[in-house]
Amino acid sequence: MNGGKEIVMSNQLTQEKKEELDFLRRTRFEFRRAIQFINEKVKPTDEGMVDYMEQAFRQSSVRFPIYMDNGSIKVFTGYRVHHSRLFEPTKGGIRYSPDVDLNMINALAFEMTLKCFVVDLPYGGAKGGVCCDPKKMSRQELDRLTRRYTYEIMPMIGPDLDVPAPDIGTSEREMGIIYDTYMMFNPNAPYATAVVTGKPLSIGGSKGRKEATAQGGAFVLEEAVGKRHVKGLASLKDATVIVQGFGNVGFNIANILHENYQCRIVGICDSGGGIYYKKGFDPKDVLNYKAQSPNRSIVGYNELEPKNANQMLTSACDILVPAAKENQLLGSFAKEIKAKVILELANGPTSNLAHEILVDQGVYILPDILANAGGVTVSYFEWLQNKAGENWDLSTVKDKLRLKMTSAYGSIVDTAEKYDLDMRKAAYVFATNKMIEVASCRGIFP
């Protein structure tokens, strides 16, 4: 009997490697499963409308040369995808990473559409990126790359057309350069600062934007624990946390949970490896070490024994926060994960097989299209401030963010309870049903 189970699991893992690690395929699978559920439980949907909602309506691939610091010329490939025009402008970040391709950008744009519907923002989803390794490029090379990429996609962006934002490998500096480049070609554009969000405060950025993804996730986690939805976790105080990824989002969620909720950050992992300490870390201290480390990694902090990513993800904790990239929690080791709740601050960190295994184990998963929607929410606030010529204080931003995130959490919980779904399926059903409603209200042109 055991041999039979092992064969079944082996077949599942083979299927996972072939299909579920394709992020676009996985997102479309979740969408189609939501459509099937809605057809059966709510109202049948025309297949042509489903195709319209599923496929990106506009996408661009660009190739452009850049002078490198050594005088050589290197050609880069970039992308920008507008997934949905049910609401405009479209909204989505720009990613600089070696694994960027059109398939990935399409998947991320699709997720952005769903995410905006989850938190009730009047945006369509979009995403962009350049296939490059920003860690191996100088500041000057990145600046030149950003300006040229902005020039190439400029027909696709604008305050009322498509509004980029930061993502993996980009920051407020790149957003400032995008704004400046856009202004060079559109000097008389009204409220031009609204062309991009995540900008420096000095040129129209919003207070609270840098930590928005983490703060929004913390609000959702607080709701889940406070309403006793997480089995075996009655309070965030002294709850143990492992954070995978220690960039902007990873550091901020660790710091917010440590300082505002008195959690113990027992594990931190970055691209160089992980560290684990039962008594807990001060995230700011670890960040200072990383900044001074020759290899820019947390490995070596306090001479702790380094752990690899899988060891970190399966170490003992109450709360696991994947805050790096997609496809980090896999079926091959999902049964070894010990967390009571998973806060998905990365996009698509959990494969379908791993998700099913974890839900069967009673792990409460706060899905990415809900948990990490704080970033696009405060980007929306920044866009509103730019268009109105306003500058909100931090407390106003945080209050509005809390209201948005807790409201979205309540809507997904209601959907989950109404239809007996886990939170991930409920989030997709909720967002997809709203897409259908908007598409139906708008009708078909001509």
ABEGO torsion letter per residue (X at the ends): XAAAAAAAAAAAAAAAAAAAABAAAAAAAAAAAAAAAAAAAABBBBAAAAAAAABBABBBBBBBBBBBAAGBBBBBBBBBBBABAABOBBBEBBBBBAABBAAAAAAAAAAAAAAAAAAGBBBBBBBBBBBBBAAABBAAAAAAAAAAAAAAAAAABEAAABBBBBBBGBBAAAAAAAAAAAAAABAABBGAAAABBGBBAAAGBBBGAAAAAAAAAAAAAAAAAAAGABBGBABABGBBBBBBEABAAAAAAAAAAAAAAGBBBABBBBAAEBBBBAAEBBAAAAAAAAAABAAGBABGBGGBBBBBAAAAAABBBABBBBABBBGABBAAAAAABABABBBBABBGABBAAAAAAAAAAGBBBBBAAAAAAAAAAAAAAAAAAAAAGBBBBAAAAAAAAAAAAAAAAAAAAAAAAAAGBBAAAAAAAAAAAAAAAAAAAAEBOX
